[in-house]
Amino acid sequence: MELFTAHDGTELAYHVFGDGPPVVCLPGGPQDSAYLGELGGLSAHRQLVMLDLRGTGRSAMPADVASCRCDRLVDDVEALRECLGLERMDLLAHSGGANLAVRYVGRHPEHVDRLALITPSVQAVGIEITDALRRETVLPRRNEPWFPEAFAALEAIGAGRAGADCWQAVAPFSYGRWDEVAQAHKATEDRQMNMEVVAAFNADGAFDPDSTRAALARFDSPVLLLAGELDPGAPPPTTAEFAGLFRSAEFAVQPGAGHFPWLDDADRFVATNLSFLR
């Protein structure tokens, strides 16, 4: 673990795995970056620099929790770049971290060499994911034993009738295999979430889809968007629509994968990303 100081004096942490040219990694959530692991072994080929967003993991809780808002975290990413001494950096973001990554691109496009968005959230660009598309994405799993309970919970969430038990029940949909590894990953992820920070991240003013879309249309560095075939959180058609906002972007779907594709098929995940990042 390494520490650096943000522009407002908050002490932030990052973790380094592997050797080679660095890739700065932004976790989703927002939460502790530990759930990313070493991205299925990508660290064997590139150095992974994983940021704990403020208020998560080993990073300090700021004096003002409002500073955890997504657009304000852009300054933390910029401070990390400066700390690493990188004029341009490869940037990889997962899930909600994609919102932060594209907001960073909107403000500092000149500092991004390559941008990889993994099963990305679409809040920052204002794309809607319909309940019908989520249902269509998960229906291939209808023969799995946990499906009836999970599907009923998904329907309740879509109808605005969700309780805490519903969010737990839909967890299998986030993984290509709901096995012991996936269940342990989910349990660890739950412990890493600070709901006060999550609320601040998504607070009013966090996103400006029109300006972000305009910035992405001008961005001319290489971009990869990777979807999991079975992921209702970032369905392939939605991720393809996101890719279309860039001047030029690669779009890939990992077969049989959910929201955490490095867990579902590490070799395929690493190969896809390594081919793009090289």
C-alpha positions in Angstrom: 0.0 0.0 0.0 1.2 3.5 -0.9 -0.2 6.8 0.3 -0.5 10.3 -1.3 -2.2 13.5 -0.3 -5.2 14.8 -2.3 -5.4 18.5 -3.1 -7.7 19.1 -0.1 -5.3 17.4 2.3 -7.2 14.0 2.5 -4.8 11.1 2.7 -5.5 8.5 0.0 -4.2 5.0 -0.6 -3.4 2.9 -3.6 -2.1 -0.6 -4.1 0.4 -1.8 -6.7 0.5 -5.3 -8.2 2.9 -6.6 -10.8 5.5 -5.0 -13.0 5.6 -3.3 -16.4 3.9 -0.2 -17.7 1.3 1.0 -15.2 -2.5 0.8 -15.6 -4.4 3.0 -13.1 -7.5 1.1 -12.0 -10.7 2.7 -10.6 -13.1 0.5 -8.6 -16.8 0.6 -8.7 -19.1 1.0 -5.8 -17.6 3.3 -4.6 -15.8 0.8 -2.5 -12.4 -0.7 -1.5 -10.5 -1.7 -4.5 -9.7 -5.1 -2.9 -12.6 -6.7 -4.7 -10.8 -6.3 -8.0 -8.1 -8.7 -6.8 -5.4 -8.7 -9.5 -8.0 -8.7 -12.3 -7.6 -12.3 -13.1 -3.8 -12.2 -13.4 -3.5 -9.1 -15.6 -0.8 -8.1 -13.1 1.5 -10.7 -14.6 1.7 -8.5 -17.7 1.1 -4.9 -16.5 1.6 -3.1 -13.3 -1.8 -2.4 -11.7 -2.2 0.7 -9.6 -5.5 0.4 -7.7 -6.9 3.5 -6.1 -9.0 3.2 -2.9 -11.5 6.1 -3.4 -11.8 8.5 -0.6 -13.8 7.1 2.3 -13.1 3.5 1.2 -10.5 0.9 1.9 -7.3 2.4 3.3 -8.1 5.9 2.1 -9.2 8.4 4.8 -12.8 9.6 5.2 -12.7 13.3 4.2 -13.8 16.0 6.6 -16.6 16.8 4.1 -18.3 13.7 2.8 -19.7 15.8 0.0 -16.2 15.7 -1.5 -16.9 12.0 -2.4 -19.3 13.1 -5.2 -18.3 11.5 -8.5 -17.3 14.7 -10.3 -15.3 15.9 -7.3 -13.3 12.7 -7.3 -11.8 13.7 -10.6 -9.3 15.8 -8.6 -8.2 12.7 -6.7 -7.5 10.8 -9.9 -5.5 13.8 -11.2 -3.6 13.9 -7.9 -2.7 10.2 -8.2 -1.5 10.8 -11.8 0.7 13.6 -10.5 2.0 11.4 -7.7 2.9 8.6 -10.1 4.7 11.1 -12.4 2.8 10.1 -15.4 2.2 12.6 -18.2 -0.3 10.1 -19.8 -1.8 7.0 -18.3 -3.7 3.9 -19.2 -6.9 4.0 -17.3 -9.1 1.0 -16.5 -12.4 1.4 -14.7 -15.0 -1.2 -13.5 -18.7 -0.7 -13.0 -19.4 2.6 -11.2 -15.8 3.6 -11.6 -16.6 4.1 -15.3 -18.6 7.2 -14.3 -15.5 8.6 -12.7 -13.3 7.7 -15.6 -15.5 9.4 -18.2 -15.8 12.5 -16.0 -12.0 12.5 -15.8 -11.8 12.2 -19.6 -14.1 15.2 -19.8 -11.7 17.3 -17.8 -8.3 15.9 -18.6 -8.4 14.0 -22.0 -4.8 14.9 -22.6 -3.6 12.7 -19.8 -5.4 9.5 -20.9 -3.5 7.2 -23.3 -5.9 4.2 -23.4 -9.3 3.8 -21.6 -10.8 0.4 -20.7 -14.3 0.4 -19.3 -15.3 -3.0 -17.8 -19.0 -3.8 -17.4 -19.5 0.0 -17.1 -22.2 1.9 -15.3 -24.0 4.4 -17.6 -25.2 7.0 -15.1 -22.6 9.6 -16.3 -23.8 9.4 -19.9 -27.5 9.2 -19.2 -28.3 5.9 -20.9 -31.4 4.0 -19.7 -31.4 0.3 -19.0 -35.0 -0.9 -19.3 -36.5 -3.6 -17.1 -37.3 -5.6 -20.2 -33.6 -5.6 -21.2 -32.6 -6.8 -17.8 -35.1 -9.6 -18.0 -33.9 -10.6 -21.5 -30.3 -10.7 -20.3 -31.0 -13.0 -17.4 -33.5 -15.4 -19.0 -30.8 -17.8 -20.4 -30.2 -18.7 -16.8 -33.8 -19.9 -16.1 -32.8 -23.5 -15.4 -30.5 -22.6 -12.5 -31.9 -23.6 -9.1 -31.7 -20.1 -7.6 -33.3 -18.5 -10.6 -37.0 -18.3 -9.5 -36.2 -16.4 -6.3 -33.6 -14.1 -8.0 -36.0 -13.4 -10.9 -38.9 -12.5 -8.6 -36.5 -10.1 -6.7 -35.4 -8.6 -10.0 -39.1 -7.9 -10.9 -39.7 -6.4 -7.5 -36.8 -4.1 -7.9 -38.0 -3.0 -11.3 -41.4 -2.3 -9.8 -40.0 -0.2 -7.0 -40.9 -2.8 -4.4 -37.4 -3.8 -3.4 -36.4 -4.6 0.2 -32.9 -5.4 1.4 -33.6 -9.1 0.8 -34.3 -8.4 -2.9 -30.8 -7.0 -3.4 -29.3 -10.1 -1.8 -31.5 -12.4 -3.9 -30.4 -11.0 -7.2 -26.7 -11.4 -6.4 -26.3 -14.6 -8.5 -27.1 -12.6 -11.6 -23.8 -10.7 -11.2 -21.7 -13.8 -11.6 -21.4 -16.2 -14.5 -21.3 -19.1 -12.0 -22.9 -18.8 -8.6 -20.4 -21.1 -6.9 -18.4 -20.8 -3.7 -15.9 -18.4 -5.2 -18.7 -16.1 -6.3 -20.5 -16.3 -3.0 -17.3 -15.5 -1.1 -16.6 -12.5 -3.4 -20.1 -11.2 -2.9 -19.8 -11.5 0.9 -16.5 -9.6 0.9 -17.9 -6.9 -1.4 -20.8 -6.3 0.9 -18.5 -5.6 3.8 -16.5 -3.1 1.7 -19.4 -0.8 1.0 -19.9 2.4 3.0 -23.5 3.6 2.1 -22.8 7.2 3.2 -20.0 7.4 0.6 -22.2 5.7 -2.0 -24.9 8.3 -1.4 -22.4 11.1 -1.7 -20.9 9.7 -4.9 -24.3 9.8 -6.6 -25.6 13.0 -5.1 -27.3 15.7 -7.2 -24.8 17.4 -9.4 -22.5 14.3 -9.7 -23.3 13.8 -13.4 -23.8 16.0 -16.5 -24.6 13.6 -19.3 -24.8 16.3 -22.1 -21.3 17.7 -21.4 -19.9 14.2 -20.8 -21.3 12.9 -24.1 -19.8 15.9 -25.9 -16.4 15.3 -24.4 -16.4 11.6 -25.3 -17.3 12.4 -28.9 -14.1 14.5 -29.1 -11.9 12.0 -27.3 -9.5 10.4 -29.8 -7.5 8.0 -27.7 -8.1 4.2 -28.0 -11.1 2.9 -26.0 -12.4 -0.5 -25.0 -15.8 -1.3 -23.5 -16.2 -4.9 -22.3 -19.6 -6.4 -21.4 -20.5 -9.7 -19.7 -22.9 -11.7 -21.8 -25.1 -12.4 -18.8 -24.8 -9.1 -16.8 -28.1 -7.3 -16.2 -26.1 -4.5 -14.5 -24.4 -3.5 -17.8 -26.2 -5.5 -20.5 -24.3 -5.9 -23.8 -26.7 -3.7 -25.9 -26.4 -0.9 -23.3 -22.6 -1.2 -23.3 -22.6 -1.2 -27.1 -24.7 2.0 -27.0 -22.1 3.5 -24.6 -19.3 2.5 -27.0 -21.1 4.4 -29.8 -20.7 7.7 -27.9 -16.9 7.7 -28.6 -15.4 8.7 -31.8 -13.9 5.2 -32.1 -14.2 2.4 -29.6 -13.7 -1.3 -29.4 -16.7 -3.2 -28.0 -16.4 -6.8 -26.8 -18.7 -9.3 -25.0 -17.2 -11.9 -22.8 -19.3 -15.1 -23.2 -20.8 -16.6 -20.0 -19.7 -13.7 -17.9 -21.5 -11.5 -15.4 -20.5 -8.2 -13.8 -17.1 -9.5 -12.7 -15.7 -11.1 -15.9 -12.2 -11.7 -14.5 -13.8 -14.2 -12.0 -15.8 -16.0 -14.7 -13.0 -16.6 -17.2 -9.7 -15.1 -16.1 -7.8 -16.2 -19.2 -10.2 -14.7 -21.7 -10.5 -11.5 -19.6 -6.7 -11.0 -19.5 -6.3 -11.8 -23.2 -9.0 -9.2 -24.2 -7.5 -6.5 -22.0 -3.9 -7.3 -22.8 -4.6 -7.2 -26.5 -6.1 -3.7 -26.1 -3.6 -2.3 -23.6 -0.4 -3.3 -25.4 
